[in-house]
Amino acid sequence: VTALGPRKVIQKFIEEYHKNRSPGRIAVPSATPGRLVQPLQVSRSVEKSIERSRRERERELSREIERRKKGPQHPTIDELETKLIEAQVSISRQQRLREQQQQQQQQRQQVEEWSVYVDPNTNRLYYANNRTQQTQWEPPPDMRTVRTDAMNDVL
């Protein structure tokens, strides 16, 4: 083995494998040139599967070759217009969604600026602005539709 060198041994192995291969059999070469180890039997279903895979790959390659021969396919004007309309609709939806999210965030921030308290003397609710320190008996305009946990506890 060492007299031939590792590259030569591998090359001989591959040559023997291909030379002794036949349908339904895989002959495995031994390390000794010219001798084969016990051949492996390959089931018919495995052979069919291998053949099917090979044909499938050939079809894929031929389709790819045909596609490349035709060159780049340019879309029609109708297809371009459809894609443009779809893109515009998508952009407008995204903008509306972004605007709605911004409005909701602003409303939350405005509501969060106010806290609800109970006046211990009158047991009435009053509202305090956390930013300006302003207090008032009436709920702020943005808070009229929002019921906070404090309001639910009192009511």
C-alpha positions in Angstrom: 0.0 0.0 0.0 2.7 2.4 0.9 4.7 1.5 -2.2 1.9 3.0 -4.4 1.3 6.0 -2.1 -2.1 7.0 -0.7 -3.2 8.9 -3.8 -2.6 6.0 -6.0 -4.4 3.6 -3.7 -7.4 5.8 -3.7 -7.3 6.2 -7.4 -7.0 2.4 -7.9 -9.9 1.9 -5.5 -12.1 4.2 -7.5 -11.1 2.6 -10.8 -11.9 -0.9 -9.5 -15.2 0.3 -8.1 -16.3 1.7 -11.5 -14.9 -1.2 -13.5 -16.6 -3.9 -11.4 -20.0 -2.1 -10.9 -23.0 -3.7 -12.5 -26.8 -3.2 -12.1 -28.1 -4.6 -8.9 -24.6 -5.0 -7.4 -22.1 -2.7 -5.9 -18.6 -4.3 -5.8 -16.5 -2.9 -3.0 -12.7 -3.1 -3.9 -10.3 -4.4 -1.3 -7.1 -2.7 -0.4 -5.3 -5.3 -2.6 -5.5 -4.3 -6.3 -7.5 -6.9 -8.4 -9.4 -8.3 -5.5 -13.0 -7.5 -4.5 -14.6 -7.8 -1.2 -18.1 -9.4 -0.9 -20.4 -7.5 -3.3 -23.3 -5.7 -1.8 -26.7 -6.4 -3.2 -28.8 -3.3 -3.9 -32.6 -3.8 -3.7 -34.7 -3.1 -6.8 -36.5 -0.2 -5.0 -33.2 1.5 -4.2 -32.2 1.2 -7.8 -35.5 2.7 -8.9 -35.1 5.5 -6.5 -31.6 6.3 -7.7 -32.8 6.2 -11.3 -35.8 8.4 -10.5 -33.5 10.9 -8.8 -31.2 10.9 -11.7 -34.0 11.5 -14.3 -35.4 14.2 -12.1 -32.1 16.0 -11.9 -31.7 15.7 -15.7 -35.1 17.3 -16.2 -34.2 20.1 -13.8 -31.0 20.7 -15.7 -32.7 20.7 -19.1 -35.3 23.2 -17.8 -32.6 25.4 -16.5 -30.7 25.2 -19.8 -33.9 26.2 -21.7 -34.5 29.0 -19.3 -31.0 30.3 -19.8 -31.2 30.0 -23.6 -34.4 32.1 -23.6 -32.6 34.8 -21.7 -34.2 37.2 -19.2 -38.0 37.3 -19.4 -39.4 40.8 -19.4 -42.8 41.3 -17.7 -45.7 42.7 -19.7 -47.1 46.1 -19.1 -50.2 44.6 -17.4 -48.0 42.6 -15.1 -46.0 45.7 -14.2 -49.1 47.8 -13.6 -50.5 45.0 -11.4 -47.3 44.9 -9.4 -47.2 48.7 -9.1 -50.8 48.8 -7.8 -50.1 46.0 -5.3 -47.0 47.9 -4.1 -49.0 51.1 -3.7 -51.8 49.4 -1.8 -49.2 47.7 0.5 -47.4 51.0 1.1 -50.7 52.9 1.9 -51.7 50.1 4.3 -48.4 50.3 6.0 -48.7 54.1 6.3 -52.2 53.9 7.7 -51.1 51.2 10.2 -48.1 53.4 11.2 -50.4 56.4 11.6 -52.8 54.4 13.7 -50.0 53.1 15.9 -48.7 56.7 16.4 -52.1 58.0 17.3 -52.7 55.2 19.8 -49.3 55.8 21.3 -50.0 59.6 21.6 -53.3 58.9 23.3 -51.7 56.4 25.7 -49.1 59.0 26.5 -51.7 61.7 27.1 -53.7 59.4 29.3 -50.6 58.4 31.2 -50.0 62.0 31.9 -53.1 62.0 34.1 -53.6 60.1 37.3 -57.0 59.5 39.0 -57.3 60.0 42.8 -60.1 60.0 45.3 -60.6 63.1 47.4 -60.8 61.8 51.0 -63.1 64.6 52.1 -65.8 64.3 49.4 -65.1 60.7 48.1 -65.1 62.2 44.6 -62.7 61.4 41.8 -60.3 64.1 40.8 -57.6 64.1 38.1 -54.0 65.2 38.3 -51.7 65.9 35.5 -48.3 64.4 36.3 -46.4 66.7 34.0 -48.0 70.1 34.9 -49.2 69.2 38.4 -52.6 70.6 37.4 -55.7 69.0 39.2 -59.3 69.1 38.1 -62.6 67.5 38.9 -63.6 66.7 35.3 -61.7 64.0 33.4 -59.4 65.3 30.7 -60.8 65.1 27.1 -58.7 62.1 26.1 -59.5 60.3 29.3 -63.3 60.4 29.1 -63.5 57.1 27.3 -60.7 55.4 29.3 -61.4 53.8 32.6 -58.3 53.2 34.7 -57.9 50.6 37.4 -58.2 53.3 40.0 -61.6 54.4 38.6 -62.8 50.7 38.5 -61.7 50.3 42.2 -63.7 53.3 43.3 -66.7 52.8 41.1 
